[in-house]
């Protein structure tokens, strides 16, 4: 039996941070928790098959590092084998997570080959088995799902009811199909209908929308217009850890936090992840001000936090 857990205590509208592979790692989440905490954090998604395998598990646990200041925090897993989902869910419970989320929307082909991510949309029967396995393994933790409106076309009239018929606490819908990736504007006009479908099946399940929300104000408007319970923001947080406070930081604040973020990445993940992961963040932090392009080019050549700090200090001394 999955409970609503922390989900039932949240004030609406709910604003949460989207899980993004190689972006929302433990270092970046720490920075966001400090400068602008959302209502919920998710981990990056982790393979349930890997977590169920004693040797592979050790390498993957780095993606499940979190700190108390990130609560409520949800572990996101993916996989197409119910028995491994059950094992992974039990591990999430053991690690003290507040909830479990199953990714049924990722368009990565290698993940789809495992009948996981967006591949689940093609197999509703398996999707439902996977949800039940997560509930069973999770020992009372609330289970939620993140998905899309369809695979090659809009299938929400058939796909969404399958998910809502299971005992989930929340459903996040990325308002695009698998085929559309992120190449078209998100179909927020469909959200009203998704809420209607939910109301006809189980009013207790929370519905969150994902796709193109620019900031809290825009997210709030989308909630108001559609009647959903909240919004998940993803790309908008790049280079802007203040997103969930609405604050507009100065260039100096932005660059100082970028250095802090880099040092934290090195400290927490330096032995496990490639420093190049930080460089996608530099593109976002160094944007929209005079000299940003030149600064960015210098940062792309760096190999460690000390070099980044030195370049930033030079830049700040000249403005």
N, C-alpha and C positions, 0 to 999 in steps of 0.2 A: 504493500500500500504506500503510494507516494503521498507525502503531505504537502501543504503549500509552503511550510517552513517560513523562512524569512520573507518570501514573496508576499505573504498575507499581511505583513507589517509595514510595507512600503507605502509612502505617500504618493499620490498621483498628481501630475504626470511623472512617470518614472523615466529618468535619464541614465542610460548606462553606456559603458565603453565597449565597443565591438572587439571581439577577439581577432587579432590579425597576426598571422604567422610571421615570425622574425621582426615584429614591430612591438607588440604589447607584451614584451618579456618582463621578467621580474624587476629589472632595473628601470625601465620606462614606467611601469606601474607605480613604483616607489616615488618617482618624480611627480606623477599625476596625483597620487595620494597626498603628497605634500602641498602641491600648488592649486589643485582643483579637483577634489574627489567626486566621482560620479556616484549614483545610488547603488550601482553594482559593478564589480569587476569580473571579467572572465579571464581564464588563462589562455595562452595560445592553445590550439587544438593538438591533442596527443593521441597517437594510435593505440586503440584498445588491444589490438593484436600484440603490439610491442609490450604494453604494460602487463599482459598476461604471460609474457615470456621472461623467465627469471634473469637471463643474461641481458636481453634488450632493455628490460625495465630500468636497469641501473643508469643507462645513458639517457633515458627519457625523463627521469625524475627531476632533472635540472629545469624542465619546463613546468614543473609543478611546485617550484619554490614560491612561497608567498609570505607576507608578513601580516601581523594582526591588524595593522592600520588599513589593510585593503578590504576588510570585511564589510558587507558580505561578498565573498568571492566564490565563484562557480568554476568548477573544473570542466573544461570542454574536451570531450573525447569523440573519436570517430571509429567506425568499424562495421563490418558486415556479418560478424560471427557472434550470435547472441551469447554463447558461453564465455567468449572473451570480454564482451561488454559487461557481463555480470561480474567477472573477476576484476575488471578495471573499476567498475562502480564500487565494489567492496573496498578497493584500495583508496578511492577518493574519500570514502567514509572514514577509513583508517587515518588518512592524512589530515582530517579535520576540516575538509571543505564544507561550505554552507549549502552547496547544491551541485547537481551534475547536469551538464548540457550536452546534447547529442548533436553533432554537426551533420545536417542532412542537406547542405547547400553548397559545399565547396566544389568548384568546377575543375579542380586538378585531375587530370586524366589518370595519374597513377593511383589516386585515392578512389576514383570511380571504378577502377578495375577491381578493387576490393569490395565492390558493391556498397561503398560508403560515400559520404559526402552527397553531392547532387545525384549520384547513382541510385540512391535510396528512392528518389522520386519515381523511378521505373519499377520499383518493387515494394508497393505499399504493405503487402503481407509481411515481408521481412522487416520493414521499418517498424511495424507494430510489435513484432517479436523482439526487436532490439530495445524498444522503449520498455517493454515488460521486463526484459532481462536487467536493464539498468535499475528499474524500480526494485526488483527483487534483490539485486546485489547491493544497492545503495542503502539498505537498512533504514528506511524512513527519510532519507534525504530527498528534497524535492527534485524532480526531474523535469527539465525543460528541453525544447527542441528549437534549433535554428534552421530554417529552410528557405526555399524560394517559391515563387508562384507556379512553377512548372519546369519542365525540362526543355523541350524544343518550342513549346507554346504554353499559353496560359491554361493550366490544369487545376486552378484552385478550387473549382466546384467539386472535383473528385478527390484531389490530393489532400487539401486542408481538412475536410471532414474525417479522413482516415486518422490523422494525427490527433484531432480534437476528441476522437472517440476513445482515446487512451487516457489514463489517469495522470496527465501532465499538469504541472503548475503554471507553465507559461509557454507561449509559442512566439518566437521572433520570426517575422517574415521579411526577407529581403525582397523588395517589390520589383524583382526582375526575374526572367527565366534563366535557366542555365545557359542557354544559347546566347542570350543577350549579354552575358558577363556583366561588365559595368559600362558597356558601350552606348547605352541609351539612357535617357532620364528614368529614374525610378517611377513606377506606376502608382503614385500615391492615390490616384483616383479610384483604385481598386480596394483600398483599405476599408472603406465603409462596408462593402460587401463581405469582406473577411470578418468584420465585427458582427455582421448579421448572421453569418454562418456559425460563428462562435455562440452567439446568443441562443441559437436554435438547438445547440448541442450541450454546451456546459458553460454557463455564465461565469463560473468561478475561475476559468482559465484566463490568465492575463494575456493580452495580445500586444506585442511590441512591433513597431515598424522600423525597417532599416533601409537606408539608401538615400543619399543626397541631402541629409539634414545638415545644414551649414553651421548652426550654433543653437544655443538653448532657445532663443527667441523663435527661430525658424522651426525647431523641433516642437515647441509649444503650440505653434500655429498648426502644424501638421496633426498633432493630437486633437486639437480643438475641431479642426475641419473633418477629421475622419472618425472620431469617437474611439480610437484605440487607447490603450492604457499607458503607453510610453513609447520612447524612441531610443534606438541604439545609434550612437554616433561613432563613426570610424575614421575615415580619412581626415575629417575636420580637426582631429586632435594632433595631427602631424605638426611638429614645430610649435604647438600651442598647448602646453600642459595646463593652461589657465582656462581652457575651453568651458569647463563645467562651472566656472565662477562668473564668466562673462567679462572678466577683466581684460583690458587692453594693455599689454606690457610694453615698456620702453625697449628700444634696441639693446640697451645695456643689460636690462633684466633678461631679455631673451637669450643673449649670448652667454651671460653668466650661468644661466640654467642649462644651456647646452653643454657648457664645460662640466657642470656638476653631473649632468646625465652621463657624459662620457666617462668620467671618473668612476661613477657607480657601475656602469657597464663593465669597465675593466676589472673592478673589484669583485663583482658578483659573477660575471660570466666570462671573464678574460681567458680562463683556462679551458673553456668549453666551446665558445662561439667565436667566429671570425670577426675581427675588428671592423671589417668592411660593412658589417650590418649597420654600424653607426652612421655610415655615410649617407644613407637614404634620409636619415634624420637631419643631417647638415643641410641638405637641399631645402628642407622645409623650414628650419630655424633661420637660415640665411636667405631671406626672401623679402622683397618689397621695400628695401631701403638702399640708399646710395652706397655704392661700394660692395653690395651684397654678392654680386657675381664674382668679383675678384677674390673676395674672402672665401667664397664657396670653392673656387678652383684650388686655392691653397689648402683648404681643409681636405680636399679629395686626395691630396698627396700624403696625408698624415698616416702614421702607423701606431700611435699611442696617445694617451690622454695628455701627457706632458707637452707633446708637440701642439696639440689642439689648444691647450691653455696659453702657450707662448704666442701663437698666431692671434688668438682672440685678444690677449692683453695688448699686443702691438696695435691691433685695429682700434681698440677702445681708446688708446692713448692719443690717437690721431683725430678722434671725432669730438 
